[in-house]
Amino acid sequence: MKRIALPLLLVTAFSALADHLPLPASTPASYTTECGSCHLAYPPALLAARDWQRLMSGLDDHFGSDAAVDPKKEAEISSFLQRHAGNAAKLGDAGNPPRISTTARFVRKHREVPAKFWRDPRVKSAANCEACHRGAADGRYGEHDIAIRELQR
């Protein structure tokens, strides 16, 4: 019995850590001010390096908006995102253009969310992490910290 308890405890602990993705301490101010001015400054671990590279190369048409920044900031942000990017094998394909909400990890983590919640006026889009995850700005995405009561477990 004791042999099972420790591995179960470790699995539980690692699962909780997987839902905690704070921004790295080295996050440049340019990332939080530029990217965070329109949406959550997403943790870099949510996309693979190649997807961040593709996303940054198309800022002039960033999901229908011109999000271009000066070349110095673009280089700084791009370098940061790629340096702290997630594991491509675990995340899966992010599509074209790359979307966090189309990665295998996101789909797996949200597979039990009924479609009606994605259309809910409080949520509006799968990209609006803060609508459901109260601690998203601090990197907390656990299912026990869900803001919408109907989604809580």
C-alpha positions in Angstrom: 0.0 0.0 0.0 2.8 2.4 0.8 4.4 1.8 -2.6 1.2 3.1 -4.3 0.7 6.1 -2.1 3.9 8.0 -3.0 3.5 7.7 -6.8 -0.1 8.8 -6.5 1.0 11.8 -4.4 3.7 12.6 -7.0 1.2 12.3 -9.9 -1.3 14.6 -8.0 1.5 17.1 -7.2 2.7 17.2 -10.8 -0.8 17.5 -12.2 -1.3 20.6 -10.0 2.0 22.1 -11.2 0.9 21.5 -14.8 -2.0 23.9 -14.2 0.4 26.6 -12.8 2.1 28.5 -15.6 3.2 31.8 -14.2 5.2 34.2 -16.5 8.9 33.7 -16.0 10.7 36.2 -13.7 12.7 37.3 -16.8 9.5 38.5 -18.6 10.4 41.7 -20.4 8.2 44.7 -19.7 7.6 45.0 -23.5 5.8 41.7 -23.5 3.4 42.6 -20.7 2.7 46.1 -21.9 2.5 45.3 -25.7 0.8 41.9 -25.7 -1.0 42.4 -22.4 -2.6 45.7 -23.6 -5.1 43.7 -25.7 -5.3 40.3 -24.0 -3.8 38.3 -21.3 0.0 38.1 -21.6 -0.1 34.4 -22.2 2.5 32.2 -20.5 5.1 31.3 -23.2 4.8 27.6 -22.3 1.4 27.5 -23.9 2.9 27.4 -27.5 5.9 25.8 -29.0 8.8 27.9 -30.2 7.9 27.4 -33.9 4.4 28.6 -33.2 5.6 31.7 -31.4 7.9 32.4 -34.3 5.1 32.2 -36.8 2.8 34.3 -34.6 5.5 37.0 -34.2 6.2 37.1 -37.9 2.6 38.1 -38.6 1.9 40.8 -36.1 0.6 43.2 -38.9 -2.4 40.8 -39.2 -2.7 39.4 -35.7 -6.2 37.7 -35.8 -7.6 40.7 -37.7 -5.7 43.4 -35.8 -2.5 45.2 -36.5 -0.4 44.4 -33.5 3.0 45.4 -35.0 5.6 46.8 -32.6 8.9 48.4 -33.3 11.7 46.0 -34.4 13.6 46.3 -31.1 10.5 45.3 -29.1 9.6 42.6 -31.6 13.1 41.0 -31.3 13.0 41.2 -27.5 9.5 39.7 -27.3 10.2 37.0 -29.9 13.4 35.9 -28.2 11.7 35.7 -24.8 8.8 33.7 -26.2 11.0 31.2 -28.0 13.4 30.9 -25.0 10.5 30.0 -22.7 8.2 28.1 -25.2 6.5 24.9 -24.4 7.3 21.4 -25.5 6.1 20.9 -29.1 5.5 17.2 -28.6 3.3 17.7 -25.6 1.4 20.7 -27.0 0.6 19.4 -30.4 -0.1 21.4 -33.6 -1.4 25.0 -32.9 -2.8 25.4 -36.4 -2.2 28.3 -38.9 -2.2 30.9 -37.6 -1.1 29.4 -34.3 -3.8 29.4 -31.6 -3.3 28.3 -28.0 -6.9 27.0 -28.1 -6.2 24.5 -30.9 -3.2 22.8 -29.3 -3.7 19.2 -28.2 -3.0 20.2 -24.6 -5.7 22.9 -24.6 -8.2 20.6 -26.3 -7.5 17.8 -23.8 -7.7 20.1 -20.8 -11.1 21.6 -22.0 -12.7 18.5 -23.6 -15.4 18.4 -20.9 -16.4 22.1 -21.3 -19.8 22.2 -23.1 -19.9 24.2 -26.4 -22.5 26.6 -24.9 -19.8 28.0 -22.6 -17.6 29.1 -25.5 -20.5 31.2 -26.8 -21.5 32.5 -23.3 -21.3 36.4 -23.3 -19.1 36.1 -20.2 -16.5 34.0 -22.1 -16.9 35.0 -25.8 -13.9 33.0 -27.0 -11.6 30.2 -26.0 -8.8 32.8 -26.0 -10.4 34.6 -23.0 -8.7 32.6 -20.3 -9.5 35.1 -17.6 -13.3 34.7 -18.1 -13.1 31.2 -16.6 -9.8 31.1 -14.8 -9.7 33.7 -12.0 -6.0 33.3 -11.5 -5.0 33.3 -15.2 -3.1 36.5 -14.9 -1.0 34.9 -12.2 -0.6 31.7 -14.2 -3.2 29.6 -12.3 -5.3 27.5 -14.6 -6.5 24.8 -12.3 -10.1 23.5 -12.5 -10.7 24.3 -8.8 -10.1 28.0 -9.5 -12.9 28.4 -12.1 -14.9 31.7 -12.0 -18.0 30.5 -13.7 -20.0 28.5 -11.2 -21.5 26.1 -13.8 -18.1 25.0 -14.8 -16.7 24.3 -11.3 -16.2 20.7 -10.2 
